[in-house]
């Protein structure tokens, strides 16, 4: 297992994305993107990452305004993919840059291996991908699987969102057991017949797995044993 990276800043109080985090893809939805996101929010989602980077800024800004309005009703937050926060205060950046990041209140970065984790500076969180084979980016990988995710979680100096091909409750649970703070989901919700129901199902799986992991850690702590997470789902 990789040891945690030395000399990297750690967030003292983490206020970033957790649970089921939705990434947008307007080309995958069966209706209006805002309606799909609203359904997911109704199912418990509180963090959304706006992609749609091919849109002109004016159209993307208008979409951000609409999505923020949906999230504001439940105290949720919008993260914008790319360095332009679209009049907000949260962005998600690719591994390649920019360095240093823009001055915003919250920012995360996409990572895939220990070399990219080693370049982190003041990020609040990272995504690690792809955990599973993904229909959104076929051929992207190789897949980390839960064992690979767990190794990178241990190497990361900041909280981790698992990303890539996460579509079932069992996969959500495996990611939580590997140490992920949240799971980032795209296709499972964007392509769902009922985004709200799908979000509820995946969110319930996350909460149940997180509760199990917490209880296991507390029990091990009481017994004086190291409280390391195990995946139990390496062959998912």
C-alpha positions as CSV (number, residue, x, y, z in Angstrom):
1,X,0.0,0.0,0.0
2,X,1.2,3.5,-0.7
3,X,1.8,5.7,2.3
4,X,0.1,9.1,2.5
5,X,1.9,11.7,0.6
6,X,4.2,13.8,2.8
7,X,4.1,17.6,3.0
8,X,0.6,18.0,1.5
9,X,-2.0,20.3,3.1
10,X,-5.0,18.6,4.6
11,X,-8.4,20.2,5.0
12,X,-9.1,20.6,8.8
13,X,-12.9,20.8,8.4
14,X,-14.1,19.2,5.2
15,X,-17.1,20.9,3.8
16,X,-16.9,19.5,0.3
17,X,-18.9,17.0,-1.7
18,X,-20.0,13.7,0.0
19,X,-22.6,11.0,-0.6
20,X,-23.9,10.6,-4.1
21,X,-22.6,13.4,-6.3
22,X,-24.1,13.9,-9.8
23,X,-22.2,14.8,-12.9
24,X,-24.2,16.3,-15.8
25,X,-24.4,15.1,-19.4
26,X,-27.3,16.8,-21.3
27,X,-26.7,14.4,-24.3
28,X,-27.6,11.3,-22.1
29,X,-30.8,12.6,-20.5
30,X,-34.3,11.7,-21.8
31,X,-35.8,15.1,-21.0
32,X,-34.5,18.5,-19.9
33,X,-31.2,18.4,-18.0
34,X,-32.6,20.7,-15.3
35,X,-35.6,18.4,-14.7
36,X,-33.3,15.4,-14.4
37,X,-31.1,17.2,-11.9
38,X,-34.2,18.3,-10.0
39,X,-35.3,14.7,-9.8
40,X,-32.0,13.6,-8.5
41,X,-32.1,16.4,-5.9
42,X,-35.5,15.2,-4.9
43,X,-33.9,11.8,-4.4
44,X,-31.4,13.2,-2.0
45,X,-28.5,14.5,-4.1
46,X,-27.0,17.7,-2.7
47,X,-23.9,18.1,-4.9
48,X,-23.9,18.5,-8.7
49,X,-21.0,18.9,-11.0
50,X,-21.9,20.9,-14.1
51,X,-19.9,19.6,-17.2
52,X,-21.3,20.7,-20.6
53,X,-18.0,22.4,-21.4
54,X,-18.7,22.5,-25.1
55,X,-21.5,25.1,-24.6
56,X,-20.9,28.8,-25.2
57,X,-20.3,30.6,-21.9
58,X,-23.6,32.4,-22.0
59,X,-25.6,29.2,-22.4
60,X,-23.6,27.4,-19.7
61,X,-24.0,30.4,-17.3
62,X,-27.7,30.3,-17.8
63,X,-27.7,26.5,-17.1
64,X,-25.6,27.1,-14.0
65,X,-28.2,29.7,-12.7
66,X,-31.0,27.2,-13.2
67,X,-29.2,24.4,-11.5
68,X,-28.2,26.6,-8.6
69,X,-31.8,27.5,-8.1
70,X,-32.8,23.9,-7.8
71,X,-30.0,23.1,-5.4
72,X,-30.6,26.2,-3.3
73,X,-34.0,24.9,-2.3
74,X,-32.3,22.0,-0.4
75,X,-29.1,23.7,0.7
76,X,-27.1,22.0,-2.1
77,X,-24.2,23.3,-4.1
78,X,-23.1,23.4,-7.7
79,X,-19.5,22.7,-8.7
80,X,-18.4,23.8,-12.2
81,X,-16.1,21.7,-14.3
82,X,-13.2,23.8,-15.5
83,X,-11.5,27.0,-14.2
84,X,-14.4,29.3,-14.9
85,X,-16.8,29.2,-11.8
86,X,-19.6,30.8,-13.8
87,X,-20.2,33.4,-11.2
88,X,-20.1,30.8,-8.4
89,X,-17.4,29.7,-6.0
90,X,-16.6,26.1,-6.7
91,X,-14.8,24.4,-9.6
92,X,-13.5,20.9,-10.5
93,X,-10.3,20.8,-12.5
94,X,-8.6,18.2,-14.7
95,X,-5.3,16.6,-13.6
96,X,-3.4,18.5,-16.3
97,X,-4.1,22.0,-14.8
98,X,-4.3,24.8,-14.3
99,X,-1.6,25.1,-11.6
100,X,-2.1,27.1,-9.4
101,X,-5.8,26.8,-9.3
102,X,-8.2,29.8,-9.5
103,X,-9.0,31.6,-6.2
104,X,-12.3,30.1,-5.3
105,X,-13.9,28.8,-2.1
106,X,-13.9,25.1,-3.1
107,X,-12.0,23.2,-5.7
108,X,-11.3,19.6,-6.6
109,X,-9.2,17.9,-9.2
110,X,-9.5,14.7,-11.3
111,X,-6.7,12.2,-10.5
112,X,-6.0,8.7,-11.7
113,X,-2.7,7.6,-10.1
114,X,-0.1,8.4,-7.4
115,X,1.8,10.7,-9.7
116,X,-1.2,12.9,-10.1
117,X,-1.9,12.8,-6.4
118,X,1.7,13.9,-5.8
119,X,1.0,17.2,-7.7
120,X,-1.8,18.3,-5.5
121,X,-1.4,21.6,-3.7
122,X,-4.4,23.2,-2.0
123,X,-7.2,21.0,-3.4
124,X,-10.1,20.2,-1.1
125,X,-10.9,16.9,-2.7
126,X,-10.1,14.7,-5.7
127,X,-12.0,12.3,-7.9
128,X,-10.3,8.9,-8.6
129,X,-11.2,7.2,-11.8
130,X,-12.2,5.0,-13.4
131,X,-13.2,2.6,-10.7
132,X,-15.2,0.5,-13.1
133,X,-15.5,0.3,-16.8
134,X,-17.7,3.1,-17.9
135,X,-20.2,3.4,-20.8
136,X,-19.7,7.2,-20.9
137,X,-16.0,6.7,-21.8
138,X,-15.6,3.2,-23.2
139,X,-12.0,2.0,-23.3
140,X,-11.0,4.6,-20.6
141,X,-8.9,2.9,-18.0
142,X,-7.8,0.4,-17.0
143,X,-10.4,0.3,-14.2
144,X,-9.0,0.7,-10.7
145,X,-11.5,-1.8,-9.2
146,X,-12.1,-1.4,-5.4
147,X,-8.7,-2.7,-4.5
148,X,-6.9,-0.1,-6.6
149,X,-9.2,2.6,-5.4
150,X,-8.4,1.6,-1.8
151,X,-4.7,1.9,-2.4
152,X,-5.0,5.4,-3.9
153,X,-7.4,6.5,-1.2
154,X,-4.6,5.7,1.3
155,X,-2.2,7.7,-0.8
156,X,-4.4,10.7,-1.1
157,X,-3.9,13.7,1.2
158,X,-7.5,14.9,0.7
159,X,-10.9,13.2,0.7
160,X,-11.8,11.1,-2.4
161,X,-14.8,10.8,-4.6
162,X,-14.9,7.5,-6.5
163,X,-15.8,8.0,-10.2
164,X,-16.4,5.8,-13.2
165,X,-19.0,3.2,-14.0
166,X,-20.7,3.3,-10.6
167,X,-24.3,2.2,-11.3
168,X,-25.4,-0.3,-8.6
169,X,-25.8,-0.3,-4.8
170,X,-23.1,-3.0,-4.6
171,X,-20.7,-0.8,-6.4
172,X,-21.5,2.2,-4.2
173,X,-20.9,0.1,-1.1
174,X,-17.6,-1.2,-2.4
175,X,-16.4,2.3,-3.0
176,X,-17.3,3.4,0.5
177,X,-15.7,0.4,2.0
178,X,-12.5,1.3,0.0
179,X,-12.5,4.6,1.8
180,X,-14.3,7.0,-0.6
181,X,-16.0,10.0,1.0
182,X,-18.5,10.0,-1.9
183,X,-19.4,8.5,-5.3
184,X,-19.6,10.6,-8.4
185,X,-22.3,9.2,-10.7
186,X,-23.1,10.2,-14.3
187,X,-24.8,7.6,-16.5
188,X,-26.8,5.8,-13.8
189,X,-28.8,9.0,-13.1
190,X,-28.6,10.8,-16.4
191,X,-29.9,7.8,-18.3
192,X,-32.4,6.7,-15.6
193,X,-36.1,6.4,-16.3
194,X,-36.7,7.9,-12.8
195,X,-33.6,9.9,-11.7
196,X,-35.2,10.5,-8.3
197,X,-35.7,6.8,-7.6
198,X,-32.2,6.0,-8.8
199,X,-30.7,8.7,-6.6
200,X,-32.6,7.5,-3.6
201,X,-31.5,3.9,-4.1
202,X,-27.8,4.8,-4.6
203,X,-28.0,7.3,-1.7
204,X,-29.4,4.7,0.6
205,X,-26.6,2.3,-0.3
206,X,-24.1,5.0,0.5
207,X,-25.5,5.7,3.9
208,X,-25.8,2.0,4.8
209,X,-22.2,1.3,3.8
210,X,-20.9,4.4,5.5
211,X,-22.7,3.4,8.7
212,X,-21.2,-0.1,8.5
213,X,-17.7,1.3,7.9
214,X,-18.1,3.7,10.9
215,X,-19.2,0.9,13.2
216,X,-16.3,-1.3,12.0
217,X,-13.8,1.4,12.7
218,X,-15.3,2.1,16.1
219,X,-15.2,-1.6,17.0
220,X,-11.6,-1.9,15.9
221,X,-10.7,1.2,17.8
222,X,-12.3,-0.2,21.0
223,X,-10.3,-3.4,20.5
224,X,-7.1,-1.5,19.9
225,X,-6.8,-2.7,16.3
226,X,-6.0,-0.5,13.3
227,X,-9.2,0.8,11.8
228,X,-8.5,0.3,8.1
229,X,-11.2,0.0,5.6
230,X,-11.5,-3.2,3.5
231,X,-13.4,-3.4,0.2
232,X,-15.0,-6.8,0.4
233,X,-16.0,-6.2,-3.2
234,X,-12.8,-6.6,-5.2
235,X,-14.4,-8.7,-7.8
236,X,-17.3,-6.3,-8.5
